[in-house]
């Protein structure tokens, strides 16, 4: 059983390489799942790290856009 004053912490690292086509949709789905399942049930802290492995497409720009959109909103 989880103590009332302790929160669960979820840290997820997602390695990406040239994922401009899928990244936005996948991160959005992950955040929606967290908000509707884990956050409501456990009031947990949730962190996603997108680790760009040298993309040559728009992956890095999309990751920054997502970081700005979701920073501080799902914790």
N, C-alpha and C positions, 0 to 999 in steps of 0.2 A: 504494500500500500504506500502511496506517495504522501509524504507529509504536507500539510496545508501550506507551510511556508517555504517549501521547496518546489521549484519548477523544473519540468523536464526540459532538456536542451537538445535540439536537433541541429547538427552541423552537417551540411551536405556540400561536397565539392563535386563540381561537374566539369570534367575536362572537355574542351571543345577544340575543334580544328575545322575552320571553314563551314560553320553551321548557320550561316545567315538565313537560310531558308526555313529552318526548324526552331531556332533558338527562342524566339519570342513566344511562339505557341507553347513550347514545352515548359518554359519557365512560368508562363501564365497558368498553365494547367497545374503545375506543382504548387504554386501559391494558392490557387483556388482550392486544391485538395487540402492543403494545410489549414486554410481558414475554415473550411466546412467540416473537417474531421478532427484534426489534432488540436487546433487552438480552442475550439468549442468544448472538446472533451477534457483537455488537460491544462488549458491556459499556458501552453508551452512557449518557449523561446525558440525561434526558428531562424537559422542563418544559411544562406546559400552563397557559395563562392563559385564563380565562373572562372575557370582557369584556362585562359586562351593559350594554346600551344603553338602560336606563330601563324595564326590565320592570315590569309592574304585577301580575304573578301571583307564584307562589312560586319563580321562577327563582333569585333571589338567595339565598334560604334553602337551596335544593338545591345551588347552587354552593358555598356555605360548608360544607355537609355533606360534599360530595365533597372539598373541600380538606382538611378535617380527617381524612377517611378515608384519603386517599392521600398526604398530605404526608410526604415523606421515605421513602416506601416503594418508589418506583419509580426512584430515582436511584442 
